[in-house]
Amino acid sequence: MSGKPGAVPAQDLTPLEASAELESLSRDIAEHDAAYYQDDAPKISDAEYDALRQRLNEIEAAFPELVKADSPSQRVGAAPAQGFRKVSHAVPMLSLGNAFDDADVGEFLGRVRRFLGLDEDETVEIVCEPKIDGLSVSLRYENGVFVQGATRGDGTTGEDITENLKTLNDIPMTLSGAPDVLEVRGEVYMTKQDFARLNRDQKEAAQKIFANPRNAAAGSLRQKDPAVTAARPLSMFAYAWGEVSDPVADTHWGFLERLRGWGFPTNPLAEMHDRVDGCLAFYRKVEEQRAGLDYDIDGMVYKVNRLDWQDRLGQVSRAPRWAVAHKFPAEKAETVLREITIQVGRTGTLTPVANLEPVTVGGVVVSRATLHNRDEIARKDAREGDTVIIQRAGDVIPQVVSVVLEKRPTNSEAFVFPDTCPECGSHAEREDGEVATRCTGGLVCPAQRVERLKHFVSRGAFDIEGLGAKHIEAFSSEGLIKTPADIFRLRNQTEEISTREGWGEQSANNLFAAIEERRGIPLDRFIYALGIRQVGQATARLLARQYGSLQGWRDHMDAAQDRESEAYGELVNIDGIGPSVADDLLGFIAEDHNREVLDDLQVLLTVGDFEAPDTSSSPVAGKTVVFTGSLETLSRAEAKNRAEGLGAKVAGSVSKKTDYVVVGADAGSKAKKAQELGVTTLSEQEWLALIG
């Protein structure tokens, strides 16, 4: 986990401290997104996850120059799971921003008014819908016929679960009077009563027991055999839309009425209010009813009713401006911290884990929680044998809130954080400004080697079918795989693999065939697969777009080792990179053992050059653009996305290679430097006219 959310006010951090904490937060959030969206097995509670998100947002607001393109604030969910055909969403399935208290709800409505330029006496209708704790799905209808169903996935690409969704009675197979193309979105869930019955049946059959209704619903819906899904009691509430060929309503409330007319169930508790106090009163009313409902809800969603206003409000990063989720308070319980153990992650981070006396919180048994890092342990003075207060907000592993000091054993001793790695014995150190303690063993550390290899074959990287985590662990422990390149030499171990327990000649050949299919890979996926710190999928795409080919990227990284070089200036000038990411990139390239791995892979693989979208008709294709000052009609993120969509490169600072500087209100040094260098400057309106 990350460093103590909220312990130090974001504005009081140094840039170095902020960068380090953002990197730790980003890594942890990505891990928990994968656990929740891909594996249906969350490792932390909603409250703890929301705290991580909130802390990240606070730091990014205080240090906007540190926001990276692959930050969790710029993405939704996680990549789709292996084993299902992938589906690209025509319209992204966005997540929601969070409101944590009454003031946040008031601020949400205030932002809506300010953005739309509304007077205080202008009525703003808000639809309030209970937030269902289930699995988000999208249902596509063409000419009134259900043709495809998909999970959210990472918001852009989901999993094809069409046949499984056809088994749900709540989903109509045909619609009358619908547009030619209509995507209906909603939440698949399992009632509490059906959940209890399912677990009884599972126990009698000596099958897996589900932790909560959400996990049961997600696991049931993502079965390879639709017959298994059909045997599970699943329900759905519809509440949104994706792609539509023709408008279906003028308001969100009108859309819900159309859904009911087509036969979709919508939440019967939904209400519409036009004042903050009305929304909050409804929130509290539903919160009181929550325990008596037959399905899990974890909050309230507020949506601007008028669809034309929704269109104007648009979205920021991963969430719409016209909606927000108001979470319910976390549930709490008391238990005993039995033992503190240390886990070593892919990047060598030593993470302390609290192993708890199992306790039931809101119907879910929890037994483990992260203690973040050595600072978090010290701040809470958590010790083995302590009685602790934990809280849960809907998932499996809770957050340790505090220690009950009056119940501390008399022989209690403070926990001593190790200065050596428990996996390999290498020195563990904490760099200046970092919250994490890391093992220095690198690839010699078994934990890091295995985790790096797992990352290399993961879904967003090489995505090798049939080479899962257990196989990586087994092959690594037996010396069959030591480096990523060894994966592509496994065929040399045919006899040893095919004679292993659970294997045979056919299964070995299937694995080798899957590996062969991945000898060709796009550049961005290759860079991401290397597991470089701070280089997620979005940053890998930025690098691929900038340098075009593997050799081009390597040549520029070699040249950029000289911090005074033009190549280094070009690297840090990529919008979304900056000095911190650049240092991690160049540090990776500078290591001899990493260069050996790259050389080895370059011989064994075909890494495809970056293929830019067709922007032949774009007036700014290939141009380098810098935005400075406050824009009136576009947010900075919108301006950047539109420019990149037209084939332009967006830079963070002005240089001789800059083609255009778009100058907004209160522009500062960048506008001045553009004039000094003779770079063309454009007003916002001139820029919009240029791009049409």
C-alpha positions in Angstrom: 0.0 0.0 0.0 1.0 3.6 -0.1 2.2 6.0 2.5 -0.2 7.2 5.1 -3.0 8.9 3.2 -3.6 12.4 4.7 -0.8 12.2 7.3 1.0 15.3 5.8 -1.0 18.0 4.1 -0.3 17.7 0.3 0.6 21.4 0.1 3.3 20.9 2.7 5.2 18.2 0.8 8.3 18.9 -1.2 8.2 18.2 -4.9 10.5 15.2 -4.3 8.2 13.8 -1.5 5.1 14.4 -3.6 6.6 12.6 -6.6 7.7 9.6 -4.5 4.3 9.3 -2.8 2.4 9.6 -6.1 4.5 6.8 -7.5 3.7 4.6 -4.5 0.1 5.5 -4.6 -0.1 4.8 -8.4 1.5 1.4 -8.0 -0.8 0.4 -5.1 -4.0 1.6 -6.8 -3.1 -0.3 -10.0 -2.6 -3.5 -8.0 -6.0 -3.1 -6.3 -7.7 -2.2 -9.5 -6.5 -5.5 -11.0 -7.7 -7.4 -7.9 -11.1 -5.8 -8.0 -11.9 -5.6 -11.8 -9.9 -8.6 -13.1 -9.9 -11.2 -10.3 -13.2 -10.3 -8.5 -11.1 -10.6 -5.3 -10.4 -7.2 -3.8 -7.6 -7.0 -1.2 -8.7 -3.9 0.6 -11.9 -2.2 1.7 -13.8 0.5 -0.3 -12.9 3.0 2.4 -9.2 2.3 2.2 -9.2 2.3 -1.6 -11.1 5.7 -1.6 -8.5 7.1 0.9 -5.8 6.2 -1.6 -7.6 7.8 -4.4 -8.4 10.9 -2.4 -4.8 11.3 -1.3 -3.6 10.9 -4.9 -6.0 13.6 -6.1 -5.0 16.0 -3.3 -1.3 15.6 -4.2 -1.9 16.0 -7.9 -4.0 19.1 -7.3 -1.1 20.6 -5.3 1.5 19.5 -7.8 -0.2 19.5 -11.3 3.2 19.4 -13.0 3.7 15.8 -11.5 0.5 14.4 -13.0 1.5 11.6 -15.4 -0.4 10.2 -18.3 -0.7 6.8 -16.7 -1.8 8.1 -13.3 -4.8 6.3 -11.8 -6.7 9.7 -12.1 -6.4 9.3 -15.9 -7.9 5.8 -16.2 -10.8 3.6 -15.2 -10.8 0.1 -13.8 -8.2 -2.4 -15.1 -7.4 -4.3 -18.3 -9.8 -7.1 -19.2 -9.1 -10.6 -17.8 -7.4 -13.3 -19.7 -9.7 -15.9 -21.3 -12.5 -13.8 -22.7 -12.6 -12.1 -26.1 -12.0 -8.4 -25.8 -14.6 -5.8 -26.7 -13.8 -2.2 -27.4 -16.4 0.2 -26.0 -17.6 2.6 -28.6 -18.2 5.1 -25.8 -15.8 4.7 -22.8 -17.4 3.3 -19.5 -16.3 6.0 -17.1 -15.9 5.8 -13.4 -17.3 8.4 -10.9 -15.7 11.0 -8.7 -16.4 10.7 -5.0 -18.1 12.9 -2.5 -17.1 12.0 1.1 -19.3 14.4 3.1 -22.1 16.9 2.8 -19.7 19.7 1.8 -18.4 17.7 -1.1 -21.9 17.3 -2.4 -22.5 21.0 -2.1 -19.2 21.7 -3.9 -20.3 19.3 -6.7 -23.4 21.2 -7.4 -21.5 24.5 -7.1 -19.0 23.3 -9.7 -21.9 22.4 -12.0 -23.4 25.9 -11.6 -20.1 27.6 -12.2 -19.2 25.5 -15.3 -22.6 26.2 -16.9 -22.6 29.8 -15.8 -26.0 29.5 -14.0 -27.5 32.0 -11.6 -28.3 30.9 -8.1 -32.0 31.0 -8.8 -31.7 28.7 -11.8 -33.1 25.2 -11.0 -30.8 22.3 -11.4 -32.6 19.0 -11.2 -30.5 16.1 -9.8 -31.5 12.4 -10.1 -30.4 10.5 -7.0 -29.9 6.7 -7.5 -28.6 4.2 -5.0 -25.2 3.0 -5.9 -25.4 -0.8 -6.5 -22.4 -2.9 -5.4 -22.1 -5.3 -8.4 -20.4 -5.7 -11.7 -20.8 -3.0 -14.4 -22.0 -4.3 -17.8 -22.8 -2.8 -21.2 -25.5 -4.3 -23.4 -25.5 -3.6 -27.2 -28.7 -3.7 -29.2 -28.8 -3.4 -33.0 -32.2 -3.1 -34.8 -33.8 -4.0 -31.5 -31.9 -7.2 -31.0 -29.4 -7.9 -28.2 -26.1 -8.7 -30.0 -23.3 -8.2 -27.5 -22.7 -7.8 -23.7 -19.4 -6.8 -22.1 -17.8 -6.0 -18.8 -16.4 -2.5 -18.0 -12.7 -3.8 -18.1 -10.5 -0.8 -18.1 -13.2 1.5 -19.4 -12.0 1.3 -23.0 -11.8 -2.5 -23.5 -13.9 -5.1 -21.7 -14.7 -8.8 -21.8 -17.3 -10.4 -24.1 -19.8 -12.1 -21.8 -22.7 -12.1 -24.2 -23.8 -15.7 -23.8 -23.6 -15.4 -20.0 -25.8 -12.3 -20.0 -28.4 -14.0 -22.1 -29.1 -16.2 -19.1 -30.4 -13.3 -17.0 -34.2 -12.9 -16.9 -33.8 -9.1 -16.2 -32.2 -8.5 -19.7 -34.7 -8.4 -22.6 -33.5 -10.0 -25.8 -35.4 -7.7 -28.1 -36.6 -4.1 -27.8 -39.6 -2.4 -29.6 -39.2 1.2 -30.7 -35.5 1.4 -29.9 -32.9 3.3 -32.0 -30.9 1.2 -34.6 -28.0 1.2 -32.2 -28.5 1.3 -28.4 -26.1 0.5 -25.6 -27.7 0.1 -22.2 -25.5 0.0 -19.2 -26.2 -1.2 -15.7 -25.0 -3.2 -12.7 -25.4 -7.0 -12.3 -25.8 -8.0 -8.7 -26.9 -10.8 -6.4 -29.5 -10.3 -3.7 -28.5 -11.1 -0.1 -31.1 -13.9 0.0 -29.8 -15.5 -3.1 -26.2 -15.0 -2.0 -26.9 -16.9 1.3 -28.6 -19.7 -0.6 -25.7 -20.0 -3.1 -23.1 -20.2 -0.4 -25.1 -23.0 1.4 -25.2 -24.9 -1.9 -21.5 -24.3 -2.5 -20.6 -25.5 1.0 -22.7 -28.7 0.6 -20.9 -29.3 -2.7 -17.5 -28.6 -1.2 -17.1 -25.7 -3.7 -15.7 -22.2 -3.3 -17.5 -20.0 -0.7 -17.9 -16.4 -1.8 -16.9 -13.5 0.5 -19.8 -11.2 -0.4 -22.6 -10.8 -3.0 -20.5 -8.6 -5.3 -17.8 -11.2 -5.6 -20.5 -13.9 -6.1 -22.2 -11.9 -8.9 -18.9 -11.1 -10.7 -17.6 -14.7 -10.4 -20.9 -16.1 -11.6 -21.1 -13.7 -14.6 -17.6 -14.4 -15.7 -17.9 -18.2 -16.0 -16.4 -19.9 -19.2 -19.5 -22.1 -19.2 -22.8 -20.1 -19.6 -24.6 -23.0 -18.0 -22.9 -22.2 -14.7 -24.1 -18.6 -15.0 -27.6 -19.8 -15.8 -27.7 -21.8 -12.6 -26.7 -18.7 -10.5 -29.4 -16.2 -9.3 -28.3 -12.9 -10.9 -30.3 -9.6 -11.3 -29.6 -6.3 -12.9 -30.5 -2.6 -12.6 -30.1 -0.5 -15.8 -29.1 3.2 -15.3 -27.0 4.6 -18.2 -26.3 4.4 -21.9 -23.3 4.2 -24.2 -23.5 4.5 -28.0 -26.9 5.5 -29.4 -27.7 6.2 -33.0 -30.6 8.5 -32.1 -31.5 10.4 -28.9 -33.9 8.6 -26.6 -34.8 11.4 -24.1 -34.1 14.9 -23.1 -33.4 14.1 -19.5 -31.9 11.3 -17.5 -35.2 10.8 -15.7 -36.9 10.5 -19.1 -34.2 7.9 -20.1 -35.0 5.8 -17.1 -38.7 5.9 -18.1 -37.7 4.7 -21.6 -35.7 1.9 -20.0 -38.6 0.7 -18.0 -40.8 0.9 -21.1 -38.4 -1.5 -22.9 -38.6 -3.9 -20.0 -35.4 -3.1 -18.1 -35.5 -3.0 -14.3 -34.4 0.3 -12.8 -33.8 1.0 -9.2 -37.3 1.8 -7.6 -35.8 4.0 -4.9 -34.4 6.6 -7.3 -35.8 10.1 -6.8 -35.3 13.6 -8.3 -34.5 16.7 -6.3 -33.6 20.3 -7.2 -31.8 21.4 -4.0 -28.7 20.1 -2.1 -30.7 19.6 1.2 -33.2 17.5 -0.7 -30.4 15.3 -2.1 -28.8 14.9 1.3 -32.1 14.1 3.1 -32.8 11.4 0.5 -29.2 10.1 1.1 -29.8 9.7 4.8 -33.2 8.2 4.3 -31.7 5.4 2.0 -28.8 5.0 4.4 -31.3 4.1 7.2 -33.0 1.6 4.8 -29.7 0.1 3.7 -29.5 -2.8 6.1 -33.1 -3.9 5.3 -32.6 -3.9 1.5 -32.2 -7.2 -0.2 -29.2 -6.0 -2.2 -25.9 -4.3 -1.3 -25.5 -0.5 -1.9 -22.5 1.5 -0.9 -23.7 5.0 -1.5 -25.7 7.4 -3.6 -25.1 8.7 -7.2 -26.1 12.2 -8.0 -26.6 13.0 -11.8 -27.5 16.2 -13.5 -30.9 15.5 -15.1 -30.8 17.6 -18.3 -28.9 15.7 -21.0 -27.9 18.9 -22.9 -26.2 20.1 -19.7 -24.5 16.7 -19.3 -23.1 17.2 -22.8 -21.8 20.6 -22.0 -20.3 19.5 -18.7 -18.4 16.6 -20.4 -15.8 14.8 -18.4 -12.4 15.1 -16.7 -10.0 12.3 -17.0 -11.7 9.1 -15.8 -15.0 10.6 -14.6 -17.9 12.8 -15.9 -18.4 16.3 -14.5 -22.2 15.8 -14.3 -22.2 13.0 -11.8 -20.7 12.1 -8.4 -20.9 9.2 -6.0 -21.6 9.9 -2.3 -20.3 7.0 -0.3 -21.8 5.7 2.9 -19.6 5.6 6.0 -17.5 2.6 6.6 -18.5 -0.1 9.1 -16.1 -0.8 12.0 -15.2 -3.7 14.3 -12.6 -4.6 16.9 -10.1 -7.5 16.6 -6.6 -8.6 17.6 -3.5 -8.1 15.4 -1.8 -11.5 15.6 1.3 -10.9 13.6 3.0 -8.4 11.3 4.7 -10.0 8.3 6.6 -8.4 5.4 5.8 -8.9 1.7 8.2 -8.0 -1.1 6.6 -6.7 -4.3 7.7 -6.6 -8.0 9.7 -3.4 -7.6 11.3 -4.6 -4.3 9.0 -2.6 -2.0 8.7 -4.1 1.5 5.1 -3.9 2.6 4.1 -4.8 6.1 0.9 -6.8 6.4 -1.3 -7.1 9.5 -2.6 -10.6 10.1 -5.8 -10.3 12.2 -7.9 -12.5 14.3 -10.7 -13.2 11.9 -13.7 -11.0 12.6 -17.1 -10.5 10.8 -17.8 -6.9 9.7 -21.1 -6.3 7.9 -21.5 -10.0 7.1 -17.9 -10.5 5.7 -15.1 -12.2 7.5 -11.8 -10.3 7.3 -8.4 -11.5 8.5 -5.7 -9.3 6.8 -4.9 -5.7 6.2 -1.9 -3.8 4.9 0.0 -1.5 7.2 1.3 0.6 4.2 5.0 1.1 5.2 7.3 1.7 8.2 5.9 5.3 8.7 2.3 4.0 9.0 3.3 1.4 11.6 5.2 4.1 13.6 2.3 6.6 13.3 -0.2 4.1 14.7 2.3 2.4 16.9 0.8 -0.9 15.8 2.3 -3.9 17.6 1.7 -7.7 17.5 -0.8 -8.6 20.1 -2.6 -5.2 20.0 -6.4 -4.9 19.9 -7.2 -2.7 16.8 -10.2 -1.0 15.4 -10.8 -1.9 11.7 -13.3 -0.5 9.2 -14.8 -2.0 6.2 -16.9 -0.4 3.4 -18.0 -3.3 1.3 -15.1 -5.5 0.4 -12.8 -8.1 2.0 -9.7 -6.7 3.8 -10.2 -3.8 6.2 -8.3 -0.7 7.1 -6.6 -0.6 10.5 -8.0 2.7 11.9 -6.3 2.8 15.3 -4.9 0.8 18.3 -6.9 0.3 21.5 -4.1 1.3 23.8 -5.9 0.4 27.1 -6.0 -3.3 25.9 -2.3 -3.5 24.9 -0.5 -6.5 26.5 2.0 -5.6 29.2 4.9 -7.4 27.4 4.2 -5.6 24.2 7.2 -4.6 22.1 7.4 -2.0 19.2 7.7 -3.6 15.8 11.2 -3.3 14.3 11.1 -2.7 10.6 13.7 -4.9 8.9 16.7 -3.4 7.1 17.3 -6.5 5.0 15.0 -8.2 2.5 13.3 -11.3 4.0 13.4 -13.0 0.5 17.1 -12.6 -0.4 18.9 -11.0 2.5 20.0 -8.0 0.5 20.1 -4.6 2.1 16.7 -2.8 2.1 17.0 1.0 1.9 14.7 4.0 1.8 15.8 6.8 -0.6 15.5 10.4 0.4 12.0 11.7 0.0 10.6 8.1 -0.5 7.9 6.6 1.7 8.7 3.0 0.5 11.6 0.8 1.7 13.0 -1.3 -1.1 15.2 -4.3 -1.5 18.4 -3.5 -3.5 18.7 -7.1 -4.8 17.0 -6.5 -8.1 16.8 -9.6 -10.3 18.9 -11.6 -7.8 15.9 -11.3 -5.4 13.5 -14.2 -5.9 10.5 -12.1 -5.1 11.4 -9.4 -7.5 12.5 -11.8 -10.3 9.2 -13.8 -10.1 7.0 -10.7 -9.9 8.9 -9.0 -12.7 8.4 -12.1 -14.8 4.7 -12.2 -13.9 4.4 -8.6 -15.0 6.2 -9.4 -18.2 3.6 -12.0 -19.2 0.6 -10.0 -17.8 -2.4 -8.9 -19.8 -1.2 -5.4 -20.5 2.2 -6.7 -21.5 3.0 -9.9 -23.5 -0.3 -11.5 -22.4 0.9 -15.1 -23.0 -2.1 -17.5 -22.8 -1.5 -20.4 -20.5 1.6 -19.0 -18.8 0.1 -17.9 -15.5 1.5 -16.9 -12.1 1.7 -20.4 -10.8 3.7 -21.6 -13.9 6.0 -18.6 -13.6 6.6 -19.4 -9.9 7.3 -23.1 -10.7 9.5 -22.5 -13.7 11.5 -19.9 -11.9 12.0 -21.9 -8.7 13.3 -24.8 -10.9 15.7 -22.6 -12.9 13.8 -23.0 -16.2 13.2 -19.2 -16.4 15.6 -16.6 -14.9 15.2 -13.7 -17.4 12.3 -12.7 -19.7 14.2 -14.0 -22.7 14.3 -17.5 -21.2 10.5 -17.6 -21.8 11.1 -17.6 -25.5 13.7 -20.5 -25.1 11.3 -22.8 -23.1 10.8 -25.0 -26.2 14.4 -26.2 -25.5 13.0 -27.7 -22.3 10.2 -29.7 -24.0 11.0 -33.0 -22.4 11.3 -31.6 -18.9 8.0 -29.6 -19.2 5.9 -32.3 -20.9 6.8 -34.8 -18.2 5.9 -32.6 -15.3 2.8 -33.5 -13.1 -0.3 -32.1 -14.8 1.5 -31.6 -18.1 1.8 -33.6 -21.2 3.1 -33.3 -24.7 -0.1 -31.5 -26.0 -0.3 -29.0 -23.1 3.4 -28.2 -23.5 2.9 -27.7 -27.3 -0.1 -25.4 -26.6 2.1 -23.3 -24.3 4.9 -23.1 -26.8 2.4 -22.1 -29.5 1.1 -19.3 -27.3 4.7 -18.1 -26.7 5.4 -18.2 -30.4 2.4 -16.0 -31.0 3.9 -13.3 -28.8 7.3 -13.1 -30.6 5.8 -10.1 -32.3 4.6 -7.3 -30.1 3.9 -3.6 -30.4 6.5 -1.2 -29.0 4.3 0.3 -26.3 3.4 -3.1 -24.8 7.1 -4.1 -24.9 8.2 -1.1 -23.0 5.4 -1.6 -20.4 6.4 -5.3 -20.0 9.9 -4.3 -18.8 8.4 -3.2 -15.5 10.3 0.1 -15.2 9.3 2.2 -12.2 6.7 4.9 -13.0 6.2 3.5 -16.5 2.7 2.3 -16.9 0.7 1.6 -20.0 0.0 5.3 -20.8 3.6 6.4 -20.3 4.8 3.5 -22.5 2.4 4.7 -25.2 3.9 8.2 -24.9 7.4 6.8 -25.4 6.4 4.6 -28.3 4.7 7.6 -30.0 7.7 9.8 -29.4 10.5 7.5 -30.6 8.7 5.2 -33.0 10.8 2.1 -32.8 12.7 0.0 -30.3 16.1 0.9 -31.6 15.0 4.6 -31.8 13.9 4.5 -28.2 17.1 2.8 -27.0 19.3 5.2 -29.0 17.6 8.2 -27.5 17.7 6.8 -24.0 21.5 6.2 -24.4 22.0 9.7 -25.7 19.8 11.1 -22.8 22.2 9.7 -20.2 24.0 13.0 -20.6 21.7 15.3 -18.7 23.0 18.3 -20.7 22.1 16.7 -24.1 19.3 17.6 -26.5 18.0 14.1 -26.1 17.5 14.5 -22.4 15.7 17.8 -23.0 13.4 16.1 -25.5 12.7 13.3 -23.0 11.7 15.5 -20.1 9.8 17.8 -22.4 7.3 15.1 -23.3 4.1 16.1 -21.6 3.5 13.4 -18.9 7.2 12.4 -18.4 9.2 15.0 -16.6 12.5 14.6 -14.6 11.2 12.0 -12.1 10.0 9.5 -14.7 13.1 10.3 -16.9 15.4 9.4 -14.0 13.8 6.0 -13.6 13.9 5.3 -17.3 17.5 6.3 -17.7 18.5 4.5 -14.5 16.9 1.3 -15.9 18.8 1.7 -19.2 22.1 2.4 -17.4 22.1 -1.0 -15.6 24.3 -3.5 -17.4 22.0 -6.5 -16.6 19.0 -4.6 -18.0 20.9 -3.8 -21.2 21.8 -7.5 -21.5 18.1 -8.4 -21.2 17.1 -5.9 -23.9 19.9 -7.2 -26.2 18.7 -10.7 -25.6 15.1 -9.9 -26.3 15.9 -7.8 -29.3 17.4 -10.9 -31.0 14.5 -13.2 -30.1 11.5 -10.9 -30.8 10.0 -8.6 -33.4 9.0 -5.4 -31.8 6.7 -3.5 -34.1 7.1 0.2 -34.7 4.5 2.6 -33.3 1.6 3.0 -35.7 0.1 6.5 -35.5 -3.5 7.0 -36.4 -4.3 8.3 -39.8 -4.1 12.1 -39.4 -3.2 12.9 -43.0 -6.0 15.5 -43.2 -5.0 17.1 -39.9 -3.4 20.6 -40.1 -1.4 19.9 -36.9 -0.2 16.3 -37.5 3.4 15.9 -36.4 3.5 19.4 -34.9 4.7 20.0 -31.4 2.3 22.1 -29.3 2.5 23.7 -25.9 -0.5 25.0 -24.0 0.0 27.8 -21.4 -2.3 29.9 -19.3 -6.0 29.3 -18.6 -8.2 28.3 -21.5 -11.8 29.5 -21.6 -13.7 26.8 -23.7 -11.5 23.8 -23.0 -9.9 22.3 -20.0 -6.2 21.6 -20.3 -6.8 17.8 -20.5 -9.5 18.3 -23.2 -7.1 20.5 -25.2 -4.3 18.0 -24.9 -6.5 15.0 -25.8 -7.9 16.8 -28.9 -4.4 17.8 -30.1 -3.0 14.3 -29.7 -6.1 12.9 -31.4 -5.1 15.1 -34.4 -1.6 13.7 -34.5 0.1 16.6 -32.6 2.7 16.1 -29.9 1.9 18.0 -26.7 5.0 19.2 -24.8 5.4 20.6 -21.3 7.9 23.4 -22.2 8.9 25.6 -25.1 12.0 24.9 -27.2 13.3 25.5 -30.7 11.4 22.4 -31.8 8.0 23.8 -30.7 5.7 24.6 -33.6 2.8 26.4 -31.7 2.3 27.8 -28.3 -1.4 28.3 -27.5 -1.7 31.2 -25.1 -4.6 31.4 -22.6 -5.3 34.0 -19.9 -2.6 34.7 -17.4 0.1 33.1 -19.5 3.6 33.4 -18.1 7.1 32.5 -18.9 6.2 30.0 -21.7 4.6 32.7 -23.8 7.6 35.0 -23.2 10.0 32.2 -24.2 8.0 31.6 -27.4 8.5 35.2 -28.4 12.2 35.0 -27.7 12.6 31.9 -29.8 10.3 33.1 -32.6 7.8 30.3 -32.1 4.3 30.9 -33.4 1.8 31.8 -30.7 -1.9 31.4 -31.1 -4.9 32.5 -29.0 -7.4 29.9 -28.0 -9.8 31.0 -30.7 -7.0 30.9 -33.3 -6.1 27.4 -32.2 -9.7 26.2 -32.5 -10.0 27.8 -35.9 -6.8 26.0 -37.0 -7.9 22.6 -36.0 -11.4 23.1 -37.3 
